[in-house]
Amino acid sequence: MSKVMVGLSGGVDSAVAAALLVEQGHEVVGGYMKNWMNEEGIPGDCPWEEDIEDANAVAKVLGIEFRVIDLIDQYKEKIVEYLVNGYEEGLTPNPDVWCNREMKFGVFLDYAISQGFEAVGTGHYARRRVLSDGRAAILRGADPNKDQSYFLSLMTAFQVEHARFPTGEMLKPEVREVARRFDLPVAEKKDSQGICFLGQVKMADFLAHYLPDKPGEIVDTNGKVMGEHRGLHFYTIGQRKGHGVASPKEGMAYVVVGKKAAENQLVIGWDREDTEGLYSHECVVGNITSINEEIATLKRVEAQPRYRAKAEAAAVEQLGETRVKIRFGKAQRALVAGQVCAFYDGGRLLGGGVVEEVC
């Protein structure tokens, strides 16, 4: 048995993760990562006080120690700056993937190890396995509707070695049942939504606080002016709603298909496969992190460019030790620079990287 610090978020998944680890005989301590207080007054709900109360209540039921770890400064440095700088440069960052690498299994894991813990446990729907050679691997979660392995794709081998995902072996309804069996006070609590650790804060409101509006023209693929946008950083390729241009035909929809930074123009087109800029076969992926197999040396992988996208077979061309060109056999909708692309071999996560260029 080992000494495990569980990241108690105040939700049901992490609570059940802690309960299962206690039941398995591990020495468990609950830790709430205090990352965001919304002192800037951004519109939205950031229920950190309620979450701390719920996490503490869970710890009391389980009879384990509970700590609140202040990581606000690190969160601003590693996540807020990453988000703001990324959007300012015209990218589409993924805060949830970066949060797992830099916060939960970054500074929080570092803290846990410094306190004598061997691992960090979370409520992620992913499975950890030890391979025949002794290395740790991540598999997709048992619940295909809740699988969160994509969000762990930038984790290092060291981080995977010290991670525990007890709920990844279960379906969501089973997690609720376990919460009821342990009489956990969050058994019926709704799942949280929104940006990692920010709560119910809309991305547009978050960005508006840090980046000023920079209005410009909205044009179609032929250059016809269709309206005015707030600023290119508020939009992403493939966006169907929120661009402000009504679709004139029933059954047809305008979507964002491009950004012309020099002209400060947002380009929209029809949401169909033959629209220029919306579908692509190739992209360059950099900053690759390989969990236990060097992705850049492989010839083929299954690549998943977004959380809700299906992993598709793709050919790999090595461009460097941590940089590759990916060619999908099937055209992908809305490949965007800044997104995270996860790589799989069947149900095993190989790692991931950041899309640098769409070809």
C-alpha positions in Angstrom: 0.0 0.0 0.0 1.2 3.5 -0.7 0.7 7.1 0.5 -1.5 9.0 -1.9 -2.7 12.6 -2.0 -6.0 12.9 -3.8 -6.9 16.1 -5.5 -10.4 16.7 -4.0 -12.2 19.2 -6.2 -15.5 19.2 -4.4 -17.0 17.0 -7.1 -18.2 13.4 -7.0 -15.5 11.9 -9.2 -12.6 12.9 -7.1 -14.5 12.0 -3.9 -15.1 8.5 -5.2 -11.4 8.3 -6.2 -10.5 9.1 -2.6 -13.0 6.6 -1.2 -11.8 3.8 -3.4 -8.1 4.4 -2.5 -9.1 4.4 1.2 -11.0 1.1 0.7 -7.9 -0.4 -1.0 -5.9 0.3 2.1 -3.8 3.2 1.0 -2.8 6.1 3.3 -4.9 8.9 1.8 -4.9 12.7 2.3 -7.2 15.0 0.5 -5.9 18.2 -1.0 -7.9 21.0 -2.6 -5.9 23.0 -5.2 -6.9 26.6 -4.6 -6.0 28.0 -8.0 -8.5 30.7 -8.8 -10.6 33.2 -6.8 -11.8 35.5 -9.6 -10.6 38.6 -7.8 -10.5 40.3 -11.1 -14.3 40.4 -11.2 -14.8 38.5 -14.4 -18.5 37.8 -15.0 -19.4 34.2 -14.0 -19.7 31.9 -11.0 -16.5 30.6 -9.4 -17.8 28.5 -6.4 -14.4 27.8 -4.8 -15.7 28.4 -1.3 -18.5 25.9 -1.8 -16.1 23.4 -3.4 -13.8 23.6 -0.4 -16.7 23.0 1.9 -17.8 20.0 -0.1 -14.3 18.6 -0.4 -13.8 19.0 3.4 -17.1 17.3 4.1 -16.0 14.3 1.9 -12.7 14.1 3.8 -14.6 14.0 7.1 -16.9 11.2 6.0 -13.8 9.2 4.9 -11.9 10.0 8.0 -8.9 11.4 6.2 -6.8 14.6 6.6 -7.8 17.5 4.4 -5.5 20.4 3.2 -6.1 23.5 1.1 -3.0 24.1 -1.0 -2.7 27.7 -2.4 -1.5 27.5 -6.0 -3.0 30.8 -7.2 0.3 32.4 -8.3 1.4 29.3 -10.2 -2.0 29.0 -11.9 -1.8 32.6 -13.1 1.7 32.0 -14.4 1.2 28.6 -16.0 -2.4 28.7 -17.2 -3.8 32.2 -17.3 -0.7 33.6 -19.1 -0.7 30.5 -21.4 -4.4 31.2 -22.4 -4.1 34.9 -22.9 -0.8 34.8 -24.8 -2.1 32.0 -27.0 -5.3 33.7 -28.0 -3.4 37.0 -28.5 -1.2 35.2 -31.0 -4.2 33.8 -32.9 -4.0 30.3 -31.5 -6.7 28.1 -29.9 -5.2 26.8 -26.6 -6.6 24.0 -24.5 -6.4 24.9 -20.8 -7.7 21.6 -19.6 -4.9 19.6 -21.1 -2.3 22.1 -20.0 -3.9 22.2 -16.5 -3.3 18.5 -16.0 0.3 18.7 -17.1 1.3 21.9 -15.3 -1.0 22.0 -12.3 -2.5 18.7 -11.2 0.5 16.6 -12.2 2.9 19.5 -12.2 3.1 21.8 -9.1 0.5 19.7 -7.2 2.4 16.5 -7.7 5.7 18.3 -6.8 4.0 19.4 -3.6 2.8 15.9 -2.8 6.2 14.3 -3.4 7.8 17.0 -1.2 5.4 16.0 1.6 6.3 12.3 1.3 3.5 11.1 -0.9 4.2 8.5 -3.6 1.3 9.4 -5.9 -1.5 11.8 -6.7 -5.0 10.5 -7.2 -7.7 12.2 -9.3 -11.2 11.4 -10.6 -10.2 11.3 -14.3 -11.9 8.7 -16.4 -8.8 7.0 -17.6 -7.0 3.8 -16.7 -3.4 3.4 -15.6 -1.6 0.1 -16.3 1.9 -1.1 -15.7 3.4 -2.7 -18.8 5.5 -5.9 -18.9 8.7 -3.8 -18.9 7.6 -2.0 -15.7 6.7 1.3 -17.4 3.3 2.9 -16.6 0.8 3.5 -19.4 -2.6 5.3 -19.7 -5.5 3.5 -21.4 -8.9 5.0 -22.4 -11.4 5.1 -19.6 -13.9 2.2 -19.2 -16.8 4.6 -19.9 -16.6 5.5 -23.6 -18.9 8.5 -23.0 -16.7 9.9 -20.2 -13.2 8.9 -21.4 -10.8 11.7 -20.4 -7.5 10.2 -21.6 -7.3 13.0 -24.2 -6.8 15.6 -21.5 -3.8 13.6 -20.1 -2.0 13.4 -23.5 0.7 15.9 -22.5 1.7 14.1 -19.3 5.3 12.9 -19.0 6.3 9.4 -18.2 7.3 10.5 -14.7 3.9 12.0 -14.1 2.1 8.9 -15.3 4.2 6.8 -13.0 3.0 8.9 -10.0 -0.7 9.1 -11.1 -3.7 7.1 -9.9 -7.1 7.0 -11.6 -9.5 4.8 -9.6 -12.7 6.0 -11.3 -11.3 5.3 -14.7 -12.2 1.6 -14.3 -15.9 2.5 -13.9 -19.0 3.8 -15.7 -20.4 7.1 -14.5 -23.5 5.6 -13.0 -21.3 3.2 -11.1 -19.4 6.1 -9.7 -22.6 7.6 -8.4 -23.5 4.3 -6.8 -20.2 4.1 -5.0 -20.7 7.6 -3.8 -24.0 6.6 -2.3 -22.5 3.5 -0.8 -19.9 5.6 1.1 -22.7 8.1 1.9 -20.6 10.9 0.4 -22.3 14.3 0.6 -21.5 15.0 -3.1 -23.2 11.9 -4.4 -25.9 13.8 -6.3 -23.8 16.9 -7.0 -23.9 18.0 -10.7 -20.7 17.7 -12.7 -18.9 21.0 -13.1 -18.5 22.6 -16.5 -16.3 25.5 -17.8 -12.6 26.3 -18.0 -10.3 24.3 -15.9 -10.6 25.7 -12.3 -12.3 28.8 -13.4 -15.9 27.6 -12.8 -18.8 29.0 -14.8 -16.8 31.6 -16.6 -17.4 32.1 -20.4 -14.2 32.1 -22.4 -15.3 35.3 -24.2 -15.8 37.1 -20.8 -12.4 35.8 -19.6 -10.6 37.0 -22.7 -12.4 40.3 -22.7 -10.9 41.0 -19.3 -7.4 40.6 -20.5 -7.5 41.5 -24.2 -9.2 44.6 -25.6 -11.7 44.4 -28.4 -10.2 45.0 -31.9 -13.2 45.2 -34.3 -12.8 44.4 -37.9 -14.7 43.1 -41.0 -16.3 39.7 -41.3 -16.0 38.5 -45.0 -17.1 35.5 -46.8 -14.7 33.3 -48.8 -15.2 35.6 -51.8 -14.2 38.7 -49.8 -17.7 40.1 -49.5 -18.2 42.0 -46.3 -20.8 40.3 -44.1 -20.6 42.1 -40.8 -18.2 43.2 -38.0 -16.4 41.1 -35.4 -15.2 42.0 -31.9 -11.6 40.9 -32.3 -10.1 37.8 -34.0 -9.1 36.3 -30.6 -12.8 35.7 -29.7 -13.3 33.2 -32.6 -12.0 29.9 -33.7 -12.0 27.9 -36.9 -15.2 25.8 -37.1 -17.2 28.0 -34.8 -20.9 27.8 -35.8 -22.5 30.2 -33.3 -21.5 33.6 -31.9 -20.0 35.1 -35.0 -23.1 37.3 -35.6 -23.9 36.5 -39.2 -27.3 34.8 -39.8 -27.5 32.0 -42.3 -29.8 32.9 -45.2 -30.8 29.4 -46.1 -32.5 26.8 -43.9 -30.3 23.8 -43.3 -27.2 25.8 -44.2 -24.9 27.4 -41.7 -22.0 29.9 -41.8 -19.0 28.9 -39.8 -15.6 30.5 -39.2 -13.1 29.2 -41.7 -10.2 31.5 -41.4 -8.5 34.6 -40.0 -6.6 37.2 -41.9 -4.5 38.8 -39.3 -2.9 41.5 -41.5 -6.3 42.8 -42.6 -8.0 42.0 -39.3 -10.7 40.1 -41.1 -12.7 37.1 -40.0 -13.6 34.7 -42.8 -16.8 32.7 -42.8 -18.1 30.1 -45.2 -20.6 27.3 -45.5 -20.4 24.4 -43.1 -19.5 21.7 -45.6 -16.5 19.6 -46.6 -15.8 21.5 -49.8 -15.4 24.9 -48.1 -11.9 26.1 -48.3 -10.1 26.2 -45.0 -12.6 24.2 -43.0 -11.3 20.7 -43.7 -7.7 19.6 -43.8 -5.7 16.4 -44.2 -2.3 17.5 -42.8 -0.9 19.4 -39.9 2.4 19.9 -38.1 2.4 18.9 -34.4 5.2 20.1 -32.2 6.2 20.1 -28.5 5.4 16.4 -28.5 5.4 14.5 -25.2 5.7 10.7 -25.4 4.6 8.7 -22.5 6.4 5.4 -23.1 7.0 5.2 -26.8 8.7 7.8 -29.0 5.9 9.1 -31.2 8.3 10.8 -33.7 9.8 7.4 -34.6 6.5 5.8 -35.5 5.1 5.4 -39.0 1.5 5.4 -38.2 -0.7 6.4 -35.2 -4.3 7.0 -34.4 -4.5 10.8 -34.0 -7.3 12.7 -32.1 -7.1 16.4 -32.8 -9.9 17.5 -30.3 -11.6 16.0 -27.3 -14.9 15.1 -29.0 -13.2 14.1 -32.3 -12.8 10.5 -33.2 -9.2 9.2 -33.3 -8.3 8.6 -37.0 -5.5 6.6 -38.6 -2.7 8.9 -39.7 0.7 8.6 -41.2 3.6 10.2 -39.3 6.6 12.0 -40.9 9.3 12.9 -38.5 10.5 16.5 -38.6 12.6 16.5 -35.4 12.8 14.8 -32.0 9.5 16.4 -30.8 8.0 17.6 -34.1 6.1 15.6 -36.7 3.8 16.1 -39.7 0.6 14.1 -39.5 -1.4 13.1 -42.6 -4.9 11.9 -41.9 -6.5 9.3 -44.2 -9.8 11.2 -43.7 -10.1 15.0 -43.9 -10.5 16.5 -40.5 -12.9 19.4 -39.7 -11.4 22.5 -38.1 -7.8 21.7 -37.4 -6.5 24.8 -35.6 -3.0 25.9 -34.5 -2.8 25.7 -30.7 -5.0 22.7 -30.3 -3.7 19.6 -28.7 -3.5 16.4 -30.8 -3.5 13.2 -28.8 -1.9 10.0 -30.2 -3.1 6.5 -29.5 -2.3 2.9 -30.3 -5.8 1.3 -30.1 -6.9 2.1 -26.5 -3.5 3.0 -25.3 -2.5 6.7 -25.1 1.0 7.3 -26.6 1.2 11.0 -25.8 0.4 14.2 -27.6 1.5 17.5 -28.9 0.4 21.0 -30.0 -0.7 21.7 -33.5 1.7 24.3 -34.9 0.5 24.6 -38.5 -2.3 23.3 -40.6 -1.2 22.3 -44.1 
